[in-house]
Amino acid sequence: MAPSSTTGSTLLQPLSNAVQLPIDQVNFVVCQLFALLAAIWFRTYLHSSKTSSFIRHVVATLLGLYLALFCFGWYALHFLVQSGISYCIMIIIGVENTHNPMMIITQKITSLAYEIHDGMFRKDEELTPSQRDLAVRRMPSLLEYLSYNCNFMGILAGPLCSYKDYITFIEGRSYQVTQSGASGREELHCERAEPSPNIAVIQKLLVCGLSLFFHLTICNTLPVEYNIDEHFQATASWPTKVIYLYVSLLAARPKYYFAWTLADAINNAAGFGFRGYDRNGEARWDLISNLRIQQIEMSTSFKMFLDNWNIQTALWLKRVCYERASLSPTIQTFILSAIWHGVYPGYYLTFLTGVVMTLAARAVRNNIRHYFTEPPQLKLLYDVITWIATQITISYTVVPFVLLSIKPSLMFYSSWYYCLHIVGILVLLLLPVKKAQREKNTQENVQLSRSKKFDEEENSLGQNSFSTTNNVCSRKMSFYLTGHFRLLEPRLEFLRGVSFNPTVLMLQ
């Protein structure tokens, strides 16, 4: 295998030749495995109980920059330049003016810009519950800023996390329950023994291994490009085309499962990602998880698929665009998502198609679903039909995202006679569309605050376990937590019906 072009290290070129993979992919995987080992060392020897936050910030930043240098060579300067310029902007022009210019930079910078703006220049009553929870009340230091953007756990593949969650982890406060005191500052009410992430890490590494195996053995045998092969289009029957479309896109997903799950495991191995306890008292390590594979593959609606795919990017899009847009938030969010991904025309075709499919799916669900909730046999039939429809629609929508270019993408859609586009438009014209209750949704939209949508009820019960299983917690704190989370539960189903996560087949 001829050496491939790379600006990063060529130290692993012999390994690249041996496994017949490009050197940049080999560098990425090896660096992520190194980061996994470094994360275990970081949690063991640089635990917050053993060393200062300053040292943890420094080590996390230097390791991250080294991995970037190994993978990208001098291109790694981009991370420093981008972060440095952004920080200078905040210092020079003031943080009150940073929430708009930062839209052209990366996820973490834009997220932090809005979080600072919400925390320092907006009144609490103007914020949604999730914005209030994530608001940053003071200007980060340069070290904290660089550590957040360039730490070794997430510099190569993310996932995105909030600045507040990251600082809480670095300072060793991930396992404490706090309540705002009379002064407005958070006061410690309860601290529980630190759970071990080992089981969660092992489980995620097993998923990584299976995903990598399927990617290396199946993906190349079922290329998405075969959907536009002239011979295939001319000879294959319609059932064959439909089945191959679904199977080829199914085979394209394991590489994302591998990259995102490995990134999640690295963060967990360092001790980052703890999100309370479930109703059985088991620790949950999915605070920054980027996907839920079972829910993705069993999705019975377009929304269910999007809610469980690239979760952190979907949350970012919602927080920086959808919640703040005053006009056509769905369309604006799709456009932002397309721009953020890059300049390939296939991205724009996918997201423009996604607008139609999302609105059509919402209209169908609002007008039809309630007829099929009873009896159970009828609901099962409805679920089977909607599963088939969802998987075909998702596959149809994301083909241009994989093909990238405009010509093969239009060739694919024309071979299908744009049938799902036509169906989607007809649905929107014929079925009444319920208008989103924007103001009510803004005030009650709490599922985005670390709850990751439909897990909110389970997490609220898990968080309440702090007060029932730890004798250190006061009865007053138990009452506070129980009352607080019960207030969030009644509108959960409503929120699930109107929330929106417009992220499709993407790798950060």
SENU-672093 format. One record per residue: residue in three letters; x, y, z of N, C-alpha, C in turn. Coordinates in steps of 0.2 Angstrom, whole numbers, plus 5000, padded with zeros to 4 digits. Layout:
N
ALAXYZXYZXYZ/...
This chain:
508
MET500449945000500050005000500450065000/ALA500350114995500750174995500650215000/PRO501150255003501050295008500550355006/SER500050365011499550415009499750485012/SER499450535009499650605011499350615018/THR499850645022499550665029500050725031/THR499750765035500150815038500350795045/GLY500050745047500250715054500850665054/SER500950635059501550585060501450525055/THR502050505052502050445048502450395052/LEU502450395058502750345063502450275062/LEU501750285061501350215061501250195053/GLN501650225049501550205042501650125041/PRO502050095044502150015043501449985045/LEU501150005051500549975053499949995048/SER500050055045499550075040499550025034/ASN500150015032500249965026500049895028/ALA500149875034499949805036499249795037/VAL498849845039498149835040497749865034/GLN498049895029497749915023497249975024/LEU497450015029497050075030497450145030/PRO497150195028497550255027497850275034/ILE498450315033498850325039498450375044/ASP498050425041497650465045497150425050/GLN496850375047496350335051496750295056/VAL497350265054497750235059497950275065/ASN498150335063498350385068497750405073/PHE497250415070496650425074496450375079/VAL496450315077496250255081496750245087/VAL497450245085497950235090497950295095/CYS497850355093497850415097497250405102/GLN496650385100496150375104496250315109/LEU496550265107496750215112497250235117/PHE497750275115498150305119497850355124/ALA497350395122496950435126496550395131/LEU496350335129495950295134496450275140/LEU497050255138497550235143497650295148/ALA497750355144497950415148497350435152/ALA496750425150496150435154496150395161/ILE496350335160496350285166496950315171/TRP497450335168498050365172497850425175/PHE497450465171497250535174496750525180/ARG496350475179495850465185496150435191/THR496650395190497050365195497550405199/TYR497950435195498550475198498450555199/LEU497950575195497850645195497050665197/HIS496850625201496150625204496050695207/SER495450725207495350785210495550785218/SER495550735221495650725228496450725229/LYS496850715224497550705225497950765222/THR497650805218497950865214497550915213/SER497750975211497351035211497051035204/SER496551085203496251095197496751125192/PHE497151165194497651195189498051135186/ILE498351085190498751035187498350995182/ARG497650985184497250945180497150975173/HIS497051045173496951085167497551075163/VAL498151085166498751095162498851025158/VAL498850975162498950905159498450885154/ALA497850895155497250885150497450925144/THR497650985144497751025139498351005135/LEU498950995138499550975135499450905131/LEU499150865134499050795131498550805125/GLY498050845126497650855120497950885114/LEU498450935115498750965110499350925107/TYR499550875111500050825108499750775104/LEU499150755105498750705101498550745095/ALA498350805095498150845089498850855085/LEU499350865088499950875084500150805080/PHE500050755084500250685081499850675075/CYS499150685076498650665070498650715065/PHE498750785066498750835061499350875059/GLY499850865063500450905062500350975063/TRP500651015058500551085060499851115059/TYR499451075056498751095056498451105063/ALA498751065068498551075075498551145078/LEU498951185074498951255076498251285076/HIS497851255072497151285071496851285078/PHE496951235082496551225088496851285093/LEU497451305093497751355097497551425094/VAL497551435088497351495085496651515086/GLN496251465084495551475085495351485092/SER495551455097495451465104495751535106/GLY496351545104496651605106496351665104/ILE496151665097495751725094495051735098/SER494751675099494051685102494151715109/TYR494651695113494751715120494951785119/CYS495351805115495551885114494951925113/ILE494451895108493851935107493451945113/MET493351895117492951905123493351955128/ILE493951955128494351995133494252075130/ILE494452075124494452145121493852185120/ILE493352145117492652185116492152165121/GLY492352125126491852115131491452055130/VAL491252015135490951955134490151965133/GLU489952025134489252045132489152045125/ASN489652045121489552055113489851985110/THR489951935114490251875110489751825108/HIS489151835109488651785108488451775100/ASN488551835096488451825089489051815085/PRO489651845086490151835081490451755082/MET490251725088490551655089490151605085/MET489651625081489251575078489651545072/ILE490151575070490551555064491151505067/ILE491251495073491751455076491451385077/THR491751355082491551285083491051275089/GLN490851215090490351205094490451225102/LYS491051205104491251225111491251305112/ILE491551335107491651405108490951445107/THR490551425103489851455102489451435108/SER489451375111489151355117489351395123/LEU489951405124490251435129490051515129/ALA490051545123489951615122489151625124/TYR488751585122488051585124487951575131/GLU488351525134488251515141488551575145/ILE489051605143489251665147488751725146/HIS488551735140488051785139487451775143/ASP487151715144486551695148486751705155/GLY487351695157487451695164487651765167/MET487951805162488151875165487851935162/PHE487451925157487051975154486351965152/ARG486051915155485351905155485051895161/LYS484451915163484051905169483851835169/ASP483851805175483651735176482951715173/GLU482451765174481851755172481751755164/GLU482251775161482251775153482551715151/LEU482851665155483151605153482651545153/THR482751495149482351435150482751395155/PRO482451345158482751305163483451275161/SER483451255155484051225153484651285152/GLN484451335150484951395149485151415156/ARG484651425161484851445168485351395171/ASP485251325169485651275172486351275170/LEU486451295163487051295160487451355160/ALA487151415162487351475162488051485166/VAL488551515163489151525166489151595169/ARG489351605176489251665180489851705180/ARG490451675178491051715178491451705172/MET491951745170492351735164492851685166/PRO492951635161493451585162494151615161/SER494651585165495351605164495551575157/LEU496151595155496351565149496551495149/LEU496851475155496951405156496351355155/GLU495851385159495151345159494851345152/TYR494951395148494651405142495051355137/LEU495651355137496051305133495951235135/SER495951225142495751155144495151125141/TYR494651175142493951155139493951135132/ASN494251175128494251165121494751115118/CYS495351105122495851065119496051005123/ASN495650985128495850925133495950865129/PHE496350815131496450755127495850715127/MET495350715131494850665131494350685125/GLY494350745123493850765117494150795111/ILE494750805111495050845105494950815099/LEU494950755098494950715092494250695090/ALA493850685094493150655092492550685097/GLY492750725101492250755106492050705111/PRO491450695113490850735111490850805115/LEU490450845112490350905115490050905122/CYS490250945127490050945133489951015135/SER489551035140489451105142490051125147/TYR490251185146490851205150490751195158/LYS490151205160489951195167490051125169/ASP489851075165489951005167490750985167/TYR491151015162491851005162492151035168/ILE492051095170492351125176492151085182/THR491551065182491351025188491750955189/PHE491850925183492250865183492950885185/ILE493250935182493950945184494050965191/GLU493550995194493651015201493350965206/GLY493150905203492950855207492350855211/ARG491850895208491150905211490650865207/SER490850815203490350785199489850735203/TYR490050725209489650675214489350715219/GLN489350785219488950815224488350845222/VAL487850845227487250875225487250945229/THR487051005225487051065227486451105227/GLN486351155230485751195230485951265231/SER485551315227485751385227485551405234/GLY486051445237485851475244485551535243/ALA485451575249485151635249485551685245/SER486251675245486751725242486751715234/GLY486351665232486451645225486951595223/ARG487451585227487951535226487751465228/GLU488051415224487851355225488251325232/GLU487851295236488051265242487951195242/LEU488451155245488551085245488051055250/HIS487551015248487050985253487250905254/CYS487550875249487650805249488150785245/GLU488550735247489050705243489050635243/ARG489050595238489050525238489650495236/ALA489850435238490450395236490550395229/GLU491150405226491250405219491150345216/PRO490750335211490650265208491150255203/SER491350195202491850175197491550165190/PRO491850195185491650195178491850125174/ASN492250085178492550025174492049985170/ILE491449965173490949925170490749965163/ALA490550025164490350065158490850065153/VAL491450075155491950085150492050015146/ILE492049965150492149895147491549885142/GLN490949895144490349885140490449925133/LYS490649985134490750035128491350005123/LEU491849985126492349955122492149895118/LEU491749855121491449795118491049815112/VAL490649865113490249895107490749925102/CYS491249955104491749975099492049925095/GLY492249865098492549805095492049785090/LEU491449775092490949745087490749795081/SER490749855083490649905078491249905073/LEU491849905075492449905071492449845067/PHE492249785070492249725066491749725060/PHE491149755061490649755056490849805051/HIS491149855053491349905048491849875043/LEU492349845046492849815042492649755038/THR492149715040491949655036491349665032/ILE490949715033490249725030490249785026/CYS490449835028490349905025490649905018/ASN491149875016491449875009491049835005/THR490749785007490349735003489649765001/LEU489449815005488749845004488849925003/PRO489149944998489350014997488650054995/VAL488650114998488050154997488050174989/GLU488550184986488650204979488250154974/TYR488250094977487850044972487150064971/ASN486850104975486150124974486050164968/ILE486650194965486550234959486950194953/ASP487150134954487450094949486950084943/GLU487150094937486650094931486350024930/HIS486749974931486549904930486049894935/PHE486149914942485749894947485049934946/GLN485049994944484450034943484050004938/ALA484349974933484049954927483749884928/THR484049844932483849774933483449754939/ALA483649794945483349774951482649794952/SER482249754955481549764956481449814962/TRP480849844963480749894968480849864975/PRO480649814977480749784983481549774984/THR481949754979482649744980482949814981/LYS482749864977483049934978482949954985/VAL482349944988482149974995482549935000/ILE482549864999482949825004483749845004/TYR483949854998484749874997484849945000/LEU484349984999484450055002484550055009/TYR484050015012484050015020484749975022/VAL484849925019485449885021486149915020/SER486149955015486849995013486950045018/LEU486350085020486450135025486550105032/LEU486250055033486350015040487049995040/ALA487349975035488149955035488550015036/ALA488350075034488750135035488750165042/ARG488350145046488250175053488850145058/PRO489050085057489550055063490150105064/LYS490450135058491050175059490850235064/TYR490250265064490050315068489950285075/TYR489650225076489550195082490250185086/PHE490750165082491450155084491750215087/ALA491750265083492050335085491750365090/TRP491050365091490750405096490750365102/THR490650295102490750255108491350255111/LEU491950255107492650255110492750325113/ALA492550375110492650445113492250445120/ASP491650415120491250415126491650375132/ALA491950325130492250275134492950315137/ILE493250355133493850385135493650435140/ASN493150475139492950525144492750485151/ASN492350435150492150395156492750365160/ALA493250345156493850315160494250365164/ALA494150435162494450485165494050505171/GLY493450485172492950495177492450555175/PHE492450565168491950615166491350585163/GLY490750605164490150575161489650545166/PHE489750555172489350525177488650575177/ARG488050535177487450575177486950545182/GLY487150535188486750515193486650435193/TYR486050415196485950345197485250325194/ASP485150265192484450245189484050225195/ARG483450205194482950185199483250125203/ASN483650085200483950025204484550045207/GLY484750105207485350125211486050115207/GLU485950105201486550095197486850155194/ALA487450165194487750225191487650235184/ARG487550295182487350305174487950345172/TRP488250325166488850355163488650385156/ASP488150415156487950435149487750515149/LEU488150555153488050625153488150655146/ILE488750635143488950665136488950605131/SER488550555132488450505127488150535120/ASN488450515115488250545108487750505104/LEU487550445107487050405103486750345107/ARG486250315105485950265109485750215103/ILE486150165102486150115096485450085096/GLN485250055101484650015101484050055099/GLN483950115102483450165100483450185093/ILE484050195090484150215083483950155079/GLU484150095080483950045075483250025076/MET482850035082482150025083481750085082/SER481950135079481550195079480950185075/THR480450215078479750205074479550275072/SER479950325073479750395070480450435068/PHE480350475064480950515062481250555068/LYS480850575072481050615078481450565083/MET481150505084481550465088482250445086/PHE482250435079482950425076483450485078/LEU483150545076483550605077483750625085/ASP483250605089483350615096483950565099/ASN484150515096484650465098485250465094/TRP485250505089485850505084486250575085/ASN486950565087487350625088486950675092/ILE486850655098486450685103486750755105/GLN487350755106487750815109487650875103/THR487750855097487750905092487050925091/ALA486550885092485850905091485650955097/LEU485950935103485850985109486151055107/TRP486751055104487051115103486651155098/LEU486351125092485951155088485351185091/LYS485051145096484451175099484651235103/ARG485151225107485351285112485551345109/VAL485951345103486251405100485751425095/CYS485251385092484851415086484151405088/TYR483951345088483151325088482851365094/GLU483151365100482851395106482851475105/ARG483351505101483451575101483151605094/ALA482951565090482651585083481951615084/SER481851675082481151695082480751685076/LEU481051665070480651655064480951585061/SER480451545060480551475057481151445060/PRO481151425066481751395070481951325067/THR481451285064481651225061482051235055/ILE481851275051482251285045482851315046/GLN482951365051483551395052484051345055/THR483751305059484251255062484551205057/PHE484051185053484351135047484851175043/ILE484751235042485251275038485951285042/LEU485851295048486451305052486851235052/SER486451185053486751115053487151105047/ALA486851115041487151105035487851145034/ILE487751215036488351255035488951235040/TRP488751215046489251185051489651125048/HIS489251085044489551025042490051035036/GLY489951085032490451095027490151125020/VAL490451115015490251145008489951095003/TYR490051035005489750985000489050994999/PRO488850994993488151004991487650944994/GLY487950884995487550834998487350845005/TYR487650885008487450905015486850945015/TYR486850995010486251035009485650995007/LEU485750955002485150915000484850875005/THR485350845010485050805015484650845020/PHE484950905022484550945027483950975024/LEU483950995018483351025015482850965014/THR483050905012482550855013482350835020/GLY482750845024482550835031482050875034/VAL482050945032481550985034480850965032/VAL480750945025480150915023479950855027/MET480450805028480250745031480050755038/THR480450795042480250815049479550845050/LEU479450895046478750925046478250875044/ALA478350835039477850785037477750735042/ALA478250705045478250655050477850685056/ARG477950745058477650775064476850785062/ALA476750795056475950805054475650735055/VAL475950685052475650625052475550595059/ARG476050605063476050585070475450615074/ASN475450685073474950725077474250705075/ASN474150685068473450675066473250605066/ILE473750555066473550485065473650445071/ARG474250455075474450405080473950395085/HIS473550445087473050425093472550375091/TYR472450365085471950315082472250245083/PHE472850235085473150165085473450155092/THR473250185097473550175104473250115107/GLU472650095105472250035108471950005103/PRO471849935103472149885108472849875107/PRO473249835111473949825110474149795103/GLN473749755101473849725094473849775088/LEU473449825089473349875084473949925085/LYS474249935091474749975092475449945089/LEU475449875090476049835088476049845080/LEU475449835077475449845069475649915067/TYR475449965071475650035069476450045070/ASP476650015076477450015077477849985071/VAL477549925069477949895064477949935057/ILE477349955056477249995049477750065050/THR477650095056478050155056478850145057/TRP479050085059479750065059479950065052/ILE479650025048479850015041479850085037/ALA479350125038479250195035479850235038/THR480050235044480550275047481250255044/GLN481350195044482050165041482150185034/ILE481650175030481650195023481750265022/THR481350305026481350385025482050405027/ILE482350385033482950405035483550385030/SER483450325027483950305022483950345016/TYR483350355014483250405008483450475009/THR483350495015483550565016484350575016/VAL484750525019485450535020485850515015/VAL485650485010486050465004486450515001/PRO486250575000486650634998487250655003/PHE487050645009487550655014488150605013/VAL488050545011488650505010488950515003/LEU488550524998488750534991489150604990/LEU488950654994489250714994489150764988/SER489250734982489150774976488450784974/ILE488350834970487650844968487350804963/LYS487850784958487650744952487350674954/PRO487850634958487550564960486950574965/SER486950624969486350634974485750644970/LEU485750684965485150694961484950634956/MET485450594954485350534951485050484955/PHE485150484961484850434966484150454967/TYR484050524968483350544969482850534963/SER483150544957482750544951482650464950/SER483050424952482950354951482350324955/TRP482250364960481650354965481050394963/TYR481150434958480650484955480450534961/TYR480950544965480750594971480150584974/CYS480050514975479350494978479250514985/LEU479750514989479650524996479650604997/HIS479950644993479850714993479150734991/ILE478850704986478150714984477650694989/VAL477750634992477350614998477350665004/GLY477950685005478050735011477650795010/ILE477750825004477450885002476650875002/LEU476450824999475750804999475450805007/VAL475850775011475650765018475550835021/LEU476050875020475950945023475450985020/LEU475250975013474651015010474050985012/LEU473950925014473350885015473150885022/LEU473650875027473550865034473650935037/PRO473150945042473251005046473850995051/VAL474251055051474851055055474751095061/LYS474851065067474751105073475351145074/LYS475251215075475751255076476051245083/ALA476751255083477151245089476951295094/GLN476951275100476751325106477451345108/ARG477751395104478351415105478551445113/GLU478051485115478151515121478151465127/LYS477651425126477551375131478151325131/ASN478351305125478851255124479551285127/THR479651355126480251385128480351385136/GLN479751395139479751395147479751325150/GLU479551275146479551205149480051165146/ASN480451185142480951145138481551125143/VAL481451075147481951055152482350985150/GLN482050955145482350895143483050895141/LEU483250955139483950965136484450975141/SER484250985147484750995152485050935155/ARG485450905152485850845154485350785154/SER484750785153484250735153484150695147/LYS484450715142484450685135483750655134/LYS483250705133482550685131482150645136/PHE482050585133481550545136481750505143/ASP482450515144482650485150482550525156/GLU482250585156482150635161481850605167/GLU481250565166480850535172481350485175/GLU481650445172482150395175482650425179/ASN482950485176483550515179483250555185/SER482650585185482450615191482350565197/LEU482150505195482050455201482750435203/GLY483250435198483950415200484250475205/GLN484150535203484350585207484050585214/ASN483450575214483150575221483350515225/SER483750465222484050415226484550445231/PHE484850505229485350535233485050545240/SER484450565240484150585247483950515251/THR483850465247483550405251484150355252/THR484650365249485250315250485850335254/ASN485850405255486450435258486250475264/ASN486450445270486150475276486450545278/VAL486950565274487250625274486850685272/CYS486350665267485950715265485350735270/SER485150795270484650815275483950805272/ARG483450805277482850795275482550855270/LYS482850905272482650965268482850965261/MET483450935260483750925253483250875249/SER483050815253482650765250482050795247/PHE481750845252481050875250481250925243/TYR481750955243481951005238481950965231/LEU482350905231482550875225481850835223/THR481450805227480850775225480350825222/GLY480250885226479850935223480050955216/HIS480750975216480951005210480850955204/PHE481050895204480950855199480250835197/ARG479850835202479150815201478850875196/LEU479050935197478850985193479050975186/LEU479550945185479750935178479350875174/GLU479150835178478850775175478150785171/PRO477650825173477050825170477050835163/ARG477450885161477450905154477950865150/LEU478250805152478750775149478450745142/GLU477850715142477650695135477550745130/PHE477250805133477150865129477850885125/LEU478350885129479050905127479250865122/ARG479150795123479350745118479050755111/GLY478450785111478050795105478250855101/VAL478550905104478750965101479450975100/SER479850945104480550955103480850935097/PHE481450955095481750945088482450945088/ASN482750885085483450885085483650865078/PRO483850915074483950905067484650885065/THR484850825068485550805066485550745063/VAL485850735057485850675053486550645051/LEU486750585052487350555050487950595049/MET488250615055488750665055489250645060/LEU489950655059490450645064490850705065/GLN490850725071491150785073491850795071/
